[in-house]
Amino acid sequence: MRYSIEQLQKVIGYTFSDPSLLTAALTHRSVESLNYERLEFLGDSIVNFVIAEAVYLKFRQAQEGELSRLRASFVREETLADLAREMDLGQYLNLGAGELKSGGRDRASILADAFEALIGALYLDAGFAFCQERLLAWFDSRLKMSTIKKSHKDPKTQLQEWLQSKSLNLPVYEVVEVLGLAHEQTFSVSCRLNDLNYTTHAEHSTRRKAEQEAALKMLHLLENKK
């Protein structure tokens, strides 16, 4: 069941002066020509700038390459999709019949795009300062957990080293499902820690990237369990 726009405005803490902006931000191109793609373009730039400034101010000794890696770790598709899931954004989306049947409400690519479109709509209706405040609040826990050291190693390596330091067995990665046609497949992958009985899931256009995202989710889960 699709949730009401009024509920989403309560979640984000803002009531739009121009509701048509929010409607466009929630509309997938499978529905009509007036969709979220233009707002996504705008929101992408805003997210990148706000996060770039945040890591620049936090890591004052970091070099350009380190800052680029840190920013990339925050603005990747799966991270934005996770933020969208935290506000149940998928339940507010207006999707075509085909996307609904194929699980579009929880597809990482759609959620990440819609999140950026929402930011674009907020910018046009509320201004940059409000967008920045909301983004920093939504990214707050992730920014606090980030370190320069971690940015040098991919999530699978970080997870493996952490488990080895605790004398635990290595994670088990499994392809749960492959969606889509051969030229545009989406891999759904699980990462399981048998010793701790923890499992995370991620989706991406390649198996390798899906495994990396599942490992990153596992690292976040382990951080929160400390």
N, C-alpha and C positions, 0 to 999 in steps of 0.2 A: 504494500500500500504506500502510495506517495504521500509524504508529509506536506503540511501547508507552509507557504512562504512566511507566514507570520511566526511560525515556530522557529524557522531558521534565523529570522531577524533577532529573536530572543537569544538564540545560541551565540550569535556573533556580537550581540550587544549593540545593535544599530538598526534604526528604522529608516529605510530609503525614502528620500524625497521624490525620487523618480523610480517607482517600482519596476518599470519596464527594463531598467538596467539589470536588476536582479533576475528578472524573468529570462532575459537573454543569456545571462551568465549560467543559468541552469538548463539551457536548451541545447541538446546535442544536434549536430548537423544532420543526423538521420531523420530529424523531425521536420525542419524547415530551413529556409535560407537565412532567417534571422536567428543565428545561433551564437555560441560562445567563442568562436574562433578569433574574432577581432579583439574581444576583451581578454582572451587568453594571451594574445601577442603583447598587449599592454601590461597585463599582470606579470608575465614572465620577466619583463625588464625591471619592474618594481621589486619583485622578490629577490632577483639577483643583486640589485643595488643595496637593498636593506641588509641582506645577509653579508654582502661584501663589506659594508661599513661595520657591521657587528663584529666580524672576525678581525678586521683591521684594528678596531679599538681594543678588542680583547687580547689579541696576540701581538703586542707591540714590538716584539723582537723577531717576529716571523718574516721571512723573505717572500718575495712575490710568488715563487713556485709553491711554497707551503700554504700561503693564503689562497691560492687558486685551488689547491687540493681540498682545503677545508671548506671553501664555498661550495665546491662540487659535491662534497659529501652531504651537504644540507639541501641543495636544490635538485638532487636527483629525483627521478620519477617516483620511486617507491617511498621516499621520505615524504614527498608532497601528498602521495596517495594515503599514507598513514595519517597525516594531519587531517585529510578530508574524511577518513573513516572515523577519527576521533569526534568529529562533529556530525557524523551520520549524513554527510553531504550526498552520498549516493541515493538516499531515500527522497531527496528533493529534486532529483534530476528528471527532466522531461526527455525520454528516450523513444526512439522508434521501436516498432514491434520486433524487428530483428535483433536489435541490441538488448532489448528486454529478455528475449528468449535465450540469448547467449551469455547472460549474466553480466551485462554491462554496468549495472549499479555498483558492482564491486571490482570492476576491471581497473587495474592500476593506472593504465594510460588515460582512461576517461576521467577517473577521479583526480589525477594530477592536473589534467587540462582544466577541469572544472574549478579546481582550487585556484589556479592562476587567473581564470576568468572572474571568479568572485573577487579577487584582489583588484583586478582591473575595474570592476564595477564599483567597488568601495572607493577607489581612488577618484573616479569621476564624480561620485555622489558626495563623498565625505572629505576628500582631500588627502594629500600625502601624509600629513602628520597622523591622522587616524589610522591609515593603512600601516604605517611604521609601528605604531603602538600595538596594533593587533598582531602583526607578524612577530614582533619581538616577544609578545606574550605567548603565542602559539609555539614558537621555537625555543622558549626559555629553557626547558629541561634539557633539550638536546644541546644547546649552546653551553650550558653549565657542565655537561658531561664531556665535551669535546676537549682534546689535547692535540698539540702538534705532533707528539710521538705517534699517536694512533693513526694520524693521517698518512703516514708513510707506508703503512701496511694494509693490505686488503682485508676485509672482514673475515674471510675464511682463515687466513693466516693468524689474525688476532685471536680468533676463537680457538684454533688449534693450540696456540701457545698458552692460552689461559687454561685450557683443559689439561695440558701436559704439566703445567705448574701445580695443578691440584691432584695429579696422578689419576685423572679420570680418562675414560675411554673417549676416542675421537668421535665426532658427530657422524651421523648417518644421513646422507642426502638421498632423496628419492623423488623421481618425477611422478607426481600424483596424476597429472592430466596434461594433455596437449590439445589446445583449442585452435581453431582457425584453419585456413587453407595452408598448403605447403609453403607458399611464399610470404605468408604473414602469420606465422604461428605464435602462440603465446604459451609458454611453459609454466605450469604450476608445480612448484617444488617445495618439499618439506625438508626441514632440518631438525633432526631428533637427537636428543641427548638421553640415551638409555639409562645412564647412571642417575640422572636427576629427574627423569620422566617429564622432560620439557620438550615441546614441539612448536616450531614456528613455520609459517608458510609465506611464500612470495611468488609473484608472477613477473615474467619479463619475456621479451622477444627472443632471448637466447637462454639456453639452460645454464650456462656459466654465470650470467648476470643474475638469473633467478636464484642460484645457489648463494651468490655473494649477498644478495638482499636478504635472503632467509638467515644467513649467518649474522648479518648486521642486526636483524631483529632479535636474534638470540642473544647477542651481546647486550642490547638494550634491556632485554628481559633479565639477564644475569645482574646487570647494574642495579636494576630496581629491586632485586631480591636481596641485595646486600644489607 
